[in-house]
């Protein structure tokens, strides 16, 4: 689970993140962190739509190599 400090750093810096949900790369969500609570994170996608995702997924900068589950 991603920490509060990491989420806050991504939000403040406006870092584009990749959310890895499974082994299929096309299922990744790309966007910026907008908000979060104890169970979920709100990501704003490039299309300006927002999605609410579980904090149990892998959150990493887009510039980093993709993690495998």
Backbone torsions as a table, in degrees:
resi	resn	phi	psi	omega
1	UNK	NA	137.2	-178.8
2	UNK	-73.9	145.4	-176.5
3	UNK	-86.3	162.0	177.1
4	UNK	-60.1	-39.8	-178.5
5	UNK	-64.8	-41.1	178.8
6	UNK	-65.7	-44.7	178.5
7	UNK	-61.0	-43.6	-179.7
8	UNK	-64.4	-39.3	177.9
9	UNK	-64.1	-45.7	177.9
10	UNK	-60.8	-40.6	-178.7
11	UNK	-67.6	-48.1	-177.1
12	UNK	-64.2	-43.0	-177.9
13	UNK	-81.7	-11.7	-178.1
14	UNK	67.7	31.1	-177.1
15	UNK	-69.4	124.3	173.5
16	UNK	-65.9	130.7	-177.9
17	UNK	-117.7	157.0	173.9
18	UNK	-112.9	131.5	176.4
19	UNK	-107.4	112.0	-179.1
20	UNK	-91.6	114.0	-177.3
21	UNK	-101.4	-26.7	178.8
22	UNK	-159.4	-171.3	-177.0
23	UNK	-76.1	-9.4	-178.5
24	UNK	-90.1	114.8	-174.5
25	UNK	-62.8	-31.8	-179.0
26	UNK	-69.5	-12.8	177.2
27	UNK	-89.1	-1.7	178.7
28	UNK	-67.3	148.9	175.8
29	UNK	-108.7	128.0	178.5
30	UNK	-111.6	136.0	179.2
31	UNK	171.6	-164.0	178.9
32	UNK	-118.2	150.9	-179.4
33	UNK	-75.4	129.1	179.8
34	UNK	-108.0	-46.8	-177.4
35	UNK	-158.7	169.3	177.6
36	UNK	-160.9	161.8	171.8
37	UNK	-137.3	-163.4	-174.8
38	UNK	-66.0	-26.7	-174.2
39	UNK	-113.3	-20.2	-171.1
40	UNK	-143.5	165.6	178.3
41	UNK	-130.8	137.5	176.8
42	UNK	-99.6	124.3	-179.5
43	UNK	-115.1	132.6	174.1
44	UNK	-96.7	118.2	180.0
45	UNK	-79.0	169.1	-179.5
46	UNK	-59.1	-30.4	179.7
47	UNK	-77.3	4.3	-178.9
48	UNK	73.7	2.9	173.4
49	UNK	-78.2	149.7	177.6
50	UNK	-111.8	145.2	177.2
51	UNK	-129.0	144.9	179.0
52	UNK	-106.3	118.6	-174.8
53	UNK	-122.4	156.2	179.0
54	UNK	-68.2	146.5	176.6
55	UNK	-75.2	-8.8	-179.5
56	UNK	-77.4	-12.3	177.3
57	UNK	-73.1	169.7	179.0
58	UNK	-89.4	123.6	177.5
59	UNK	-111.1	124.4	-178.5
60	UNK	-147.8	154.1	177.0
61	UNK	-61.8	146.7	179.6
62	UNK	-61.5	-30.9	-177.5
63	UNK	-72.5	-18.8	179.5
64	UNK	-79.8	153.5	174.6
65	UNK	-61.1	145.9	-178.2
66	UNK	-66.7	131.7	177.2
67	UNK	-79.8	150.4	175.6
68	UNK	-104.1	146.5	178.6
69	UNK	-93.4	NA	NA
